[in-house]
Amino acid sequence: MARALRVLEVVGEAPAGLSPKQIARRCDITIAAAYRMLRTLAHQGYVMRRADGAYTLGLAVADRFRELVSAMRGPAEVGSVLRRASAEIGYSHYLGSFVDGRIAITAVAEGFRSPHVEDLVPGFDEGAHATALGKNLLATLDQVQRERYLKEHGMRAFTQATLRSHTALDADIAAGMRRGMQVEIGQFRQGVACASVSVQTAGDLGQRYVVACALPAVDLVKQAPVIRERLHATARALQSALNAPLVAAPGAAAA
């Protein structure tokens, strides 16, 4: 299983495709083993063999990605809430939570007024210290847990404004808690700002959610109170969606 996943990783890193020999070399396996795994993966749709003999990722990978995004997002109403919020104010909205112990974006609704940031897609789990969404979830950890998380995942400099010390980040998070909204301006991407508020922060890590929006830095400076009010309204709607009881399918047998 681990070898098959490594093959998929290697193939996915080469959009132009790789030959079985190249795959074997990069995965440190024999060519015979590479052929066996490629035949199995091709049969299941995870890789495709081109006419020139090179292999690329197959459509089944996209299917699994869509299933993953749906699972991370939660109830369908969550997506509806994010899309409504994005349409009303024009900024891209993001739901974030802990996924397998890492702070990650779990759902996205694009807004026409937000700068496009290609990295901010479901599954993105880097730069918690440089995004308002990440800071909001880091704020749910105690001091020891937060320091452990940052030590494990690092504090990469995305821009010159990125906070690189635990002390500076702690002070920034504390300021965000006082204002009722975590923010960052140009810390993840120059000229882009992000604001975030809590949806629910109690319980296990996987039950903690925050909502954020990305917008031009100048817009956040001018409209911070309005952005905060809108985000809190969206957070209340998301909390209702996340905690809504499941409705049994018509005709389902009673328990």
ChimeraX commands (.cxc) that place a marker at each C-alpha (Angstrom):
marker #1 position 0.00,0.00,0.00 radius 0.5
marker #1 position 2.77,2.44,0.95 radius 0.5
marker #1 position 4.64,1.70,-2.28 radius 0.5
marker #1 position 1.50,2.22,-4.37 radius 0.5
marker #1 position 0.89,5.57,-2.69 radius 0.5
marker #1 position 4.50,6.54,-3.36 radius 0.5
marker #1 position 4.02,5.68,-7.04 radius 0.5
marker #1 position 0.95,7.96,-7.16 radius 0.5
marker #1 position 2.90,10.76,-5.48 radius 0.5
marker #1 position 5.74,10.47,-7.97 radius 0.5
marker #1 position 3.41,10.35,-10.98 radius 0.5
marker #1 position 1.42,13.29,-9.62 radius 0.5
marker #1 position 4.59,15.38,-9.38 radius 0.5
marker #1 position 5.22,14.95,-13.12 radius 0.5
marker #1 position 2.26,16.31,-15.16 radius 0.5
marker #1 position 4.07,15.42,-18.38 radius 0.5
marker #1 position 4.12,11.75,-17.38 radius 0.5
marker #1 position 6.83,9.27,-16.43 radius 0.5
marker #1 position 8.02,6.00,-17.91 radius 0.5
marker #1 position 7.99,2.83,-15.76 radius 0.5
marker #1 position 11.78,3.03,-15.59 radius 0.5
marker #1 position 11.67,6.61,-14.29 radius 0.5
marker #1 position 8.99,5.67,-11.75 radius 0.5
marker #1 position 11.04,2.71,-10.53 radius 0.5
marker #1 position 14.12,4.87,-10.09 radius 0.5
marker #1 position 12.31,7.66,-8.25 radius 0.5
marker #1 position 10.48,5.20,-5.99 radius 0.5
marker #1 position 13.60,3.08,-5.41 radius 0.5
marker #1 position 11.89,-0.14,-6.54 radius 0.5
marker #1 position 12.61,-2.64,-9.28 radius 0.5
marker #1 position 11.19,-2.15,-12.76 radius 0.5
marker #1 position 9.26,-5.41,-12.36 radius 0.5
marker #1 position 7.64,-4.10,-9.17 radius 0.5
marker #1 position 6.83,-0.80,-10.89 radius 0.5
marker #1 position 5.11,-2.62,-13.75 radius 0.5
marker #1 position 3.04,-4.73,-11.32 radius 0.5
marker #1 position 1.84,-1.69,-9.39 radius 0.5
marker #1 position 1.19,0.32,-12.53 radius 0.5
marker #1 position -0.96,-2.46,-13.98 radius 0.5
marker #1 position -3.02,-2.62,-10.79 radius 0.5
marker #1 position -3.33,1.18,-10.50 radius 0.5
marker #1 position -4.26,1.49,-14.18 radius 0.5
marker #1 position -6.94,-1.19,-13.82 radius 0.5
marker #1 position -8.46,0.77,-10.92 radius 0.5
marker #1 position -8.28,4.07,-12.82 radius 0.5
marker #1 position -5.66,5.76,-10.63 radius 0.5
marker #1 position -3.11,6.08,-13.46 radius 0.5
marker #1 position -3.40,6.21,-17.25 radius 0.5
marker #1 position -0.92,4.89,-19.82 radius 0.5
marker #1 position -0.37,7.25,-22.73 radius 0.5
marker #1 position 0.40,6.20,-26.29 radius 0.5
marker #1 position 4.10,6.90,-25.73 radius 0.5
marker #1 position 4.19,4.54,-22.74 radius 0.5
marker #1 position 4.36,7.23,-20.06 radius 0.5
marker #1 position 1.97,7.20,-17.10 radius 0.5
marker #1 position -0.07,10.10,-15.73 radius 0.5
marker #1 position -2.68,10.30,-12.95 radius 0.5
marker #1 position -6.08,8.80,-13.78 radius 0.5
marker #1 position -9.61,10.05,-13.29 radius 0.5
marker #1 position -10.14,7.96,-10.16 radius 0.5
marker #1 position -7.78,10.31,-8.33 radius 0.5
marker #1 position -10.15,13.21,-9.07 radius 0.5
marker #1 position -13.08,11.10,-7.85 radius 0.5
marker #1 position -11.34,10.39,-4.55 radius 0.5
marker #1 position -10.43,14.07,-4.19 radius 0.5
marker #1 position -14.07,15.10,-4.62 radius 0.5
marker #1 position -15.09,12.55,-2.00 radius 0.5
marker #1 position -12.42,13.86,0.36 radius 0.5
marker #1 position -13.55,17.46,-0.11 radius 0.5
marker #1 position -17.16,16.46,0.54 radius 0.5
marker #1 position -16.18,14.58,3.70 radius 0.5
marker #1 position -14.08,17.46,5.04 radius 0.5
marker #1 position -16.77,20.04,4.26 radius 0.5
marker #1 position -19.44,18.26,6.26 radius 0.5
marker #1 position -23.19,18.71,5.63 radius 0.5
marker #1 position -24.20,20.10,2.23 radius 0.5
marker #1 position -25.69,23.17,3.92 radius 0.5
marker #1 position -22.16,24.22,4.91 radius 0.5
marker #1 position -21.31,24.82,1.25 radius 0.5
marker #1 position -24.56,26.72,0.78 radius 0.5
marker #1 position -23.78,29.02,3.71 radius 0.5
marker #1 position -20.31,29.78,2.36 radius 0.5
marker #1 position -21.61,30.45,-1.14 radius 0.5
marker #1 position -24.30,32.81,0.17 radius 0.5
marker #1 position -21.76,34.73,2.23 radius 0.5
marker #1 position -19.39,34.96,-0.72 radius 0.5
marker #1 position -22.15,36.17,-3.05 radius 0.5
marker #1 position -23.43,38.79,-0.59 radius 0.5
marker #1 position -20.09,40.45,0.11 radius 0.5
marker #1 position -18.06,39.33,-2.89 radius 0.5
marker #1 position -15.10,37.89,-0.98 radius 0.5
marker #1 position -13.91,34.29,-0.98 radius 0.5
marker #1 position -14.87,32.40,2.20 radius 0.5
marker #1 position -13.09,29.45,3.78 radius 0.5
marker #1 position -14.01,26.92,6.44 radius 0.5
marker #1 position -11.07,25.60,8.46 radius 0.5
marker #1 position -10.57,22.83,10.98 radius 0.5
marker #1 position -8.00,20.30,12.21 radius 0.5
marker #1 position -7.63,17.38,9.81 radius 0.5
marker #1 position -5.47,14.54,11.14 radius 0.5
marker #1 position -3.94,16.99,13.61 radius 0.5
marker #1 position -3.08,19.61,10.97 radius 0.5
marker #1 position -4.80,22.95,10.44 radius 0.5
marker #1 position -6.42,22.76,7.02 radius 0.5
marker #1 position -8.94,24.44,4.75 radius 0.5
marker #1 position -11.94,22.11,4.49 radius 0.5
marker #1 position -14.32,24.09,2.23 radius 0.5
marker #1 position -14.11,27.09,-0.09 radius 0.5
marker #1 position -16.54,29.44,-1.84 radius 0.5
marker #1 position -14.84,31.79,-4.31 radius 0.5
marker #1 position -15.75,35.47,-4.41 radius 0.5
marker #1 position -15.37,37.77,-7.43 radius 0.5
marker #1 position -13.87,40.62,-5.36 radius 0.5
marker #1 position -11.09,38.54,-3.80 radius 0.5
marker #1 position -7.63,38.22,-5.32 radius 0.5
marker #1 position -7.12,34.68,-6.59 radius 0.5
marker #1 position -4.74,32.74,-4.36 radius 0.5
marker #1 position -4.15,29.38,-6.01 radius 0.5
marker #1 position -2.90,27.70,-2.81 radius 0.5
marker #1 position -6.10,28.27,-0.84 radius 0.5
marker #1 position -8.06,25.15,-1.78 radius 0.5
marker #1 position -9.61,22.34,0.30 radius 0.5
marker #1 position -6.82,20.30,1.83 radius 0.5
marker #1 position -4.31,23.17,2.04 radius 0.5
marker #1 position -2.55,22.68,5.39 radius 0.5
marker #1 position 0.46,25.00,5.38 radius 0.5
marker #1 position 1.13,28.42,6.81 radius 0.5
marker #1 position -1.14,28.35,9.87 radius 0.5
marker #1 position 1.03,31.07,11.44 radius 0.5
marker #1 position 0.60,33.31,8.37 radius 0.5
marker #1 position -3.18,33.11,7.83 radius 0.5
marker #1 position -6.04,34.43,9.93 radius 0.5
marker #1 position -7.76,31.05,9.62 radius 0.5
marker #1 position -4.69,29.33,11.03 radius 0.5
marker #1 position -4.23,31.83,13.84 radius 0.5
marker #1 position -7.85,31.34,14.88 radius 0.5
marker #1 position -7.38,27.59,15.19 radius 0.5
marker #1 position -3.99,27.99,16.87 radius 0.5
marker #1 position -5.80,30.15,19.44 radius 0.5
marker #1 position -7.85,27.10,20.47 radius 0.5
marker #1 position -4.67,25.31,21.59 radius 0.5
marker #1 position -3.01,25.88,24.94 radius 0.5
marker #1 position 0.49,27.34,25.04 radius 0.5
marker #1 position 2.28,24.00,25.10 radius 0.5
marker #1 position 0.17,22.55,22.29 radius 0.5
marker #1 position 0.67,25.66,20.15 radius 0.5
marker #1 position 4.44,25.65,20.60 radius 0.5
marker #1 position 4.55,21.95,19.76 radius 0.5
marker #1 position 2.49,22.51,16.61 radius 0.5
marker #1 position 4.68,25.39,15.43 radius 0.5
marker #1 position 7.87,23.48,16.18 radius 0.5
marker #1 position 6.63,20.51,14.18 radius 0.5
marker #1 position 5.34,22.47,11.18 radius 0.5
marker #1 position 7.69,25.45,11.23 radius 0.5
marker #1 position 7.11,29.16,10.61 radius 0.5
marker #1 position 8.07,29.62,6.98 radius 0.5
marker #1 position 8.43,33.17,5.65 radius 0.5
marker #1 position 5.79,33.57,2.93 radius 0.5
marker #1 position 6.43,37.33,2.69 radius 0.5
marker #1 position 8.58,39.87,4.49 radius 0.5
marker #1 position 5.60,40.54,6.79 radius 0.5
marker #1 position 5.26,36.91,7.96 radius 0.5
marker #1 position 5.65,36.53,11.72 radius 0.5
marker #1 position 8.60,34.24,12.43 radius 0.5
marker #1 position 8.77,34.10,16.25 radius 0.5
marker #1 position 6.48,32.42,18.76 radius 0.5
marker #1 position 6.42,35.58,20.88 radius 0.5
marker #1 position 5.29,37.81,18.01 radius 0.5
marker #1 position 2.65,35.30,16.94 radius 0.5
marker #1 position 1.32,34.90,20.49 radius 0.5
marker #1 position 0.96,38.69,20.78 radius 0.5
marker #1 position -0.82,38.85,17.42 radius 0.5
marker #1 position -3.22,36.06,18.38 radius 0.5
marker #1 position -3.94,37.76,21.73 radius 0.5
marker #1 position -4.73,41.03,19.91 radius 0.5
marker #1 position -7.09,39.15,17.61 radius 0.5
marker #1 position -8.91,37.60,20.54 radius 0.5
marker #1 position -9.43,41.05,22.06 radius 0.5
marker #1 position -10.85,42.50,18.83 radius 0.5
marker #1 position -13.07,39.46,18.20 radius 0.5
marker #1 position -11.44,38.68,14.86 radius 0.5
marker #1 position -8.07,37.31,13.81 radius 0.5
marker #1 position -6.47,39.15,10.91 radius 0.5
marker #1 position -3.36,39.16,8.78 radius 0.5
marker #1 position -2.32,41.71,6.18 radius 0.5
marker #1 position 0.25,40.64,3.63 radius 0.5
marker #1 position 1.66,37.91,5.85 radius 0.5
marker #1 position 0.73,35.05,3.52 radius 0.5
marker #1 position 0.55,36.85,0.18 radius 0.5
marker #1 position 1.61,40.43,-0.51 radius 0.5
marker #1 position -1.33,42.77,-1.01 radius 0.5
marker #1 position -3.85,40.20,0.29 radius 0.5
marker #1 position -5.49,40.22,3.71 radius 0.5
marker #1 position -7.47,37.62,5.61 radius 0.5
marker #1 position -9.92,37.85,8.51 radius 0.5
marker #1 position -11.34,35.01,10.57 radius 0.5
marker #1 position -13.76,34.35,13.42 radius 0.5
marker #1 position -14.64,31.21,15.37 radius 0.5
marker #1 position -17.53,28.93,14.47 radius 0.5
marker #1 position -17.06,26.45,17.30 radius 0.5
marker #1 position -13.89,25.89,19.30 radius 0.5
marker #1 position -14.80,23.33,21.96 radius 0.5
marker #1 position -14.40,19.57,21.85 radius 0.5
marker #1 position -11.91,17.43,19.98 radius 0.5
marker #1 position -9.64,19.06,17.40 radius 0.5
marker #1 position -11.73,17.74,14.50 radius 0.5
marker #1 position -14.82,19.44,15.97 radius 0.5
marker #1 position -13.25,22.90,16.02 radius 0.5
marker #1 position -14.14,25.15,13.08 radius 0.5
marker #1 position -13.42,28.70,12.01 radius 0.5
marker #1 position -14.54,30.75,9.01 radius 0.5
marker #1 position -12.36,33.21,7.14 radius 0.5
marker #1 position -12.50,35.49,4.13 radius 0.5
marker #1 position -9.71,36.75,1.87 radius 0.5
marker #1 position -9.78,40.22,0.42 radius 0.5
marker #1 position -7.55,43.02,-0.88 radius 0.5
marker #1 position -5.51,44.42,2.02 radius 0.5
marker #1 position -6.88,47.93,1.48 radius 0.5
marker #1 position -10.46,46.64,1.82 radius 0.5
marker #1 position -9.80,45.13,5.25 radius 0.5
marker #1 position -8.23,48.34,6.49 radius 0.5
marker #1 position -11.29,50.34,5.39 radius 0.5
marker #1 position -14.03,47.88,6.33 radius 0.5
marker #1 position -12.80,45.89,9.33 radius 0.5
marker #1 position -15.94,46.41,11.49 radius 0.5
marker #1 position -18.25,45.44,8.61 radius 0.5
marker #1 position -16.14,42.38,7.78 radius 0.5
marker #1 position -16.21,41.28,11.42 radius 0.5
marker #1 position -20.01,41.65,11.64 radius 0.5
marker #1 position -20.52,39.69,8.41 radius 0.5
marker #1 position -18.15,36.92,9.46 radius 0.5
marker #1 position -19.88,36.49,12.82 radius 0.5
marker #1 position -23.24,36.20,11.06 radius 0.5
marker #1 position -21.78,33.58,8.73 radius 0.5
marker #1 position -20.25,31.75,11.70 radius 0.5
marker #1 position -23.66,31.48,13.38 radius 0.5
marker #1 position -25.18,30.05,10.19 radius 0.5
marker #1 position -22.30,27.58,9.84 radius 0.5
marker #1 position -22.67,26.43,13.43 radius 0.5
marker #1 position -26.34,25.66,12.79 radius 0.5
marker #1 position -25.45,23.79,9.60 radius 0.5
marker #1 position -22.70,21.75,11.24 radius 0.5
marker #1 position -24.89,20.76,14.19 radius 0.5
marker #1 position -28.12,20.14,12.30 radius 0.5
marker #1 position -29.53,16.64,12.94 radius 0.5
marker #1 position -29.26,14.20,10.06 radius 0.5
marker #1 position -32.57,13.61,8.28 radius 0.5
marker #1 position -33.34,9.99,7.49 radius 0.5
marker #1 position -33.91,9.14,3.84 radius 0.5
marker #1 position -37.57,8.63,2.86 radius 0.5
marker #1 position -38.67,5.06,3.49 radius 0.5
marker #1 position -35.74,4.29,5.81 radius 0.5
marker #1 position -36.58,1.81,8.51 radius 0.5
marker #1 position -36.95,3.15,12.00 radius 0.5
marker #1 position -34.19,2.26,14.43 radius 0.5
marker link #1:1,2 radius 0.2
marker link #1:2,3 radius 0.2
marker link #1:3,4 radius 0.2
marker link #1:4,5 radius 0.2
marker link #1:5,6 radius 0.2
marker link #1:6,7 radius 0.2
marker link #1:7,8 radius 0.2
marker link #1:8,9 radius 0.2
marker link #1:9,10 radius 0.2
marker link #1:10,11 radius 0.2
marker link #1:11,12 radius 0.2
marker link #1:12,13 radius 0.2
marker link #1:13,14 radius 0.2
marker link #1:14,15 radius 0.2
marker link #1:15,16 radius 0.2
marker link #1:16,17 radius 0.2
marker link #1:17,18 radius 0.2
marker link #1:18,19 radius 0.2
marker link #1:19,20 radius 0.2
marker link #1:20,21 radius 0.2
marker link #1:21,22 radius 0.2
marker link #1:22,23 radius 0.2
marker link #1:23,24 radius 0.2
marker link #1:24,25 radius 0.2
marker link #1:25,26 radius 0.2
marker link #1:26,27 radius 0.2
marker link #1:27,28 radius 0.2
marker link #1:28,29 radius 0.2
marker link #1:29,30 radius 0.2
marker link #1:30,31 radius 0.2
marker link #1:31,32 radius 0.2
marker link #1:32,33 radius 0.2
marker link #1:33,34 radius 0.2
marker link #1:34,35 radius 0.2
marker link #1:35,36 radius 0.2
marker link #1:36,37 radius 0.2
marker link #1:37,38 radius 0.2
marker link #1:38,39 radius 0.2
marker link #1:39,40 radius 0.2
marker link #1:40,41 radius 0.2
marker link #1:41,42 radius 0.2
marker link #1:42,43 radius 0.2
marker link #1:43,44 radius 0.2
marker link #1:44,45 radius 0.2
marker link #1:45,46 radius 0.2
marker link #1:46,47 radius 0.2
marker link #1:47,48 radius 0.2
marker link #1:48,49 radius 0.2
marker link #1:49,50 radius 0.2
marker link #1:50,51 radius 0.2
marker link #1:51,52 radius 0.2
marker link #1:52,53 radius 0.2
marker link #1:53,54 radius 0.2
marker link #1:54,55 radius 0.2
marker link #1:55,56 radius 0.2
marker link #1:56,57 radius 0.2
marker link #1:57,58 radius 0.2
marker link #1:58,59 radius 0.2
marker link #1:59,60 radius 0.2
marker link #1:60,61 radius 0.2
marker link #1:61,62 radius 0.2
marker link #1:62,63 radius 0.2
marker link #1:63,64 radius 0.2
marker link #1:64,65 radius 0.2
marker link #1:65,66 radius 0.2
marker link #1:66,67 radius 0.2
marker link #1:67,68 radius 0.2
marker link #1:68,69 radius 0.2
marker link #1:69,70 radius 0.2
marker link #1:70,71 radius 0.2
marker link #1:71,72 radius 0.2
marker link #1:72,73 radius 0.2
marker link #1:73,74 radius 0.2
marker link #1:74,75 radius 0.2
marker link #1:75,76 radius 0.2
marker link #1:76,77 radius 0.2
marker link #1:77,78 radius 0.2
marker link #1:78,79 radius 0.2
marker link #1:79,80 radius 0.2
marker link #1:80,81 radius 0.2
marker link #1:81,82 radius 0.2
marker link #1:82,83 radius 0.2
marker link #1:83,84 radius 0.2
marker link #1:84,85 radius 0.2
marker link #1:85,86 radius 0.2
marker link #1:86,87 radius 0.2
marker link #1:87,88 radius 0.2
marker link #1:88,89 radius 0.2
marker link #1:89,90 radius 0.2
marker link #1:90,91 radius 0.2
marker link #1:91,92 radius 0.2
marker link #1:92,93 radius 0.2
marker link #1:93,94 radius 0.2
marker link #1:94,95 radius 0.2
marker link #1:95,96 radius 0.2
marker link #1:96,97 radius 0.2
marker link #1:97,98 radius 0.2
marker link #1:98,99 radius 0.2
marker link #1:99,100 radius 0.2
marker link #1:100,101 radius 0.2
marker link #1:101,102 radius 0.2
marker link #1:102,103 radius 0.2
marker link #1:103,104 radius 0.2
marker link #1:104,105 radius 0.2
marker link #1:105,106 radius 0.2
marker link #1:106,107 radius 0.2
marker link #1:107,108 radius 0.2
marker link #1:108,109 radius 0.2
marker link #1:109,110 radius 0.2
marker link #1:110,111 radius 0.2
marker link #1:111,112 radius 0.2
marker link #1:112,113 radius 0.2
marker link #1:113,114 radius 0.2
marker link #1:114,115 radius 0.2
marker link #1:115,116 radius 0.2
marker link #1:116,117 radius 0.2
marker link #1:117,118 radius 0.2
marker link #1:118,119 radius 0.2
marker link #1:119,120 radius 0.2
marker link #1:120,121 radius 0.2
marker link #1:121,122 radius 0.2
marker link #1:122,123 radius 0.2
marker link #1:123,124 radius 0.2
marker link #1:124,125 radius 0.2
marker link #1:125,126 radius 0.2
marker link #1:126,127 radius 0.2
marker link #1:127,128 radius 0.2
marker link #1:128,129 radius 0.2
marker link #1:129,130 radius 0.2
marker link #1:130,131 radius 0.2
marker link #1:131,132 radius 0.2
marker link #1:132,133 radius 0.2
marker link #1:133,134 radius 0.2
marker link #1:134,135 radius 0.2
marker link #1:135,136 radius 0.2
marker link #1:136,137 radius 0.2
marker link #1:137,138 radius 0.2
marker link #1:138,139 radius 0.2
marker link #1:139,140 radius 0.2
marker link #1:140,141 radius 0.2
marker link #1:141,142 radius 0.2
marker link #1:142,143 radius 0.2
marker link #1:143,144 radius 0.2
marker link #1:144,145 radius 0.2
marker link #1:145,146 radius 0.2
marker link #1:146,147 radius 0.2
marker link #1:147,148 radius 0.2
marker link #1:148,149 radius 0.2
marker link #1:149,150 radius 0.2
marker link #1:150,151 radius 0.2
marker link #1:151,152 radius 0.2
marker link #1:152,153 radius 0.2
marker link #1:153,154 radius 0.2
marker link #1:154,155 radius 0.2
marker link #1:155,156 radius 0.2
marker link #1:156,157 radius 0.2
marker link #1:157,158 radius 0.2
marker link #1:158,159 radius 0.2
marker link #1:159,160 radius 0.2
marker link #1:160,161 radius 0.2
marker link #1:161,162 radius 0.2
marker link #1:162,163 radius 0.2
marker link #1:163,164 radius 0.2
marker link #1:164,165 radius 0.2
marker link #1:165,166 radius 0.2
marker link #1:166,167 radius 0.2
marker link #1:167,168 radius 0.2
marker link #1:168,169 radius 0.2
marker link #1:169,170 radius 0.2
marker link #1:170,171 radius 0.2
marker link #1:171,172 radius 0.2
marker link #1:172,173 radius 0.2
marker link #1:173,174 radius 0.2
marker link #1:174,175 radius 0.2
marker link #1:175,176 radius 0.2
marker link #1:176,177 radius 0.2
marker link #1:177,178 radius 0.2
marker link #1:178,179 radius 0.2
marker link #1:179,180 radius 0.2
marker link #1:180,181 radius 0.2
marker link #1:181,182 radius 0.2
marker link #1:182,183 radius 0.2
marker link #1:183,184 radius 0.2
marker link #1:184,185 radius 0.2
marker link #1:185,186 radius 0.2
marker link #1:186,187 radius 0.2
marker link #1:187,188 radius 0.2
marker link #1:188,189 radius 0.2
marker link #1:189,190 radius 0.2
marker link #1:190,191 radius 0.2
marker link #1:191,192 radius 0.2
marker link #1:192,193 radius 0.2
marker link #1:193,194 radius 0.2
marker link #1:194,195 radius 0.2
marker link #1:195,196 radius 0.2
marker link #1:196,197 radius 0.2
marker link #1:197,198 radius 0.2
marker link #1:198,199 radius 0.2
marker link #1:199,200 radius 0.2
marker link #1:200,201 radius 0.2
marker link #1:201,202 radius 0.2
marker link #1:202,203 radius 0.2
marker link #1:203,204 radius 0.2
marker link #1:204,205 radius 0.2
marker link #1:205,206 radius 0.2
marker link #1:206,207 radius 0.2
marker link #1:207,208 radius 0.2
marker link #1:208,209 radius 0.2
marker link #1:209,210 radius 0.2
marker link #1:210,211 radius 0.2
marker link #1:211,212 radius 0.2
marker link #1:212,213 radius 0.2
marker link #1:213,214 radius 0.2
marker link #1:214,215 radius 0.2
marker link #1:215,216 radius 0.2
marker link #1:216,217 radius 0.2
marker link #1:217,218 radius 0.2
marker link #1:218,219 radius 0.2
marker link #1:219,220 radius 0.2
marker link #1:220,221 radius 0.2
marker link #1:221,222 radius 0.2
marker link #1:222,223 radius 0.2
marker link #1:223,224 radius 0.2
marker link #1:224,225 radius 0.2
marker link #1:225,226 radius 0.2
marker link #1:226,227 radius 0.2
marker link #1:227,228 radius 0.2
marker link #1:228,229 radius 0.2
marker link #1:229,230 radius 0.2
marker link #1:230,231 radius 0.2
marker link #1:231,232 radius 0.2
marker link #1:232,233 radius 0.2
marker link #1:233,234 radius 0.2
marker link #1:234,235 radius 0.2
marker link #1:235,236 radius 0.2
marker link #1:236,237 radius 0.2
marker link #1:237,238 radius 0.2
marker link #1:238,239 radius 0.2
marker link #1:239,240 radius 0.2
marker link #1:240,241 radius 0.2
marker link #1:241,242 radius 0.2
marker link #1:242,243 radius 0.2
marker link #1:243,244 radius 0.2
marker link #1:244,245 radius 0.2
marker link #1:245,246 radius 0.2
marker link #1:246,247 radius 0.2
marker link #1:247,248 radius 0.2
marker link #1:248,249 radius 0.2
marker link #1:249,250 radius 0.2
marker link #1:250,251 radius 0.2
marker link #1:251,252 radius 0.2
marker link #1:252,253 radius 0.2
marker link #1:253,254 radius 0.2
marker link #1:254,255 radius 0.2
view
